[in-house]
Amino acid sequence: MQSAITISLVPEARGGPFVFWDDLAAGCQKAAALGFDGVELFPRSPAEFDVDRVRQLLAQHGLRLAAVGTGAGWVAHKLRLTDPDAETRRRAREFVAAMIDLAGRLGAPAIVGSMQGRWEGSVTREQALTWLAEALEELAPRAAKHGLPLLFEPLNRYESNLLNRVDDSVIFLKKLRAQNVKLLCDLFHMNIEEVNVADALLLAGPRLGHIHFADSNRLAIGFGHISIAPVVQALREIGYTGYVSGEILPWPDGETAGRQTMTAFGQLA
């Protein structure tokens, strides 16, 4: 398994679960100093994602790009893949597609998390899931052209009412023609929604493509009450070799949160 830490470049997301903020160069320097294998980036938009600059900084600090988040599509631009408005859905797909291509140039997958949206008002859950499936069917082949999966993240009930648990998500993904959509399992969300986090990881099995390594309170592992030993055992049982990324609140500060994450990551070795 490989370690990563998050860097957000989205001012509108300030206060969210990202360890380093605003300054990409400083974030990469701190990540490397703490011993991380890679970084997970959250750009504000495709236009503001400078691939050449990112490549240069990764090489300078001996890091890899673990994944690229698309959450700014919702947070900063109010785009959702399940929006009632067809034009908004189209622009949401274009936003994610552009992120997939930029991340793919650096060998990293893109994440569909908050941009999945929710069902509400006149939109039924069935209709929203149909739109989500159509979007993923369109976007996943784009990721496949780069030899990469597209990461889909089930969120807790307070952030989305579409797919909250691994079991529902696996059933949903199995119905897609595109089979390179992988699950991003976030331990924070799982702590809210799953009966047993370790069992859910076992169920995800080969569909698991990425881990967000966060404790029950969205702090670094060890600062909450998730029992990490069963999680470690489950990841070993399914032979998971991907990234374990600290998408966590920078408490009490980014360096301390990152250092604690690396300490916890040591338990996975």
Disulfide bonds with the S-S distance in Angstrom:
none
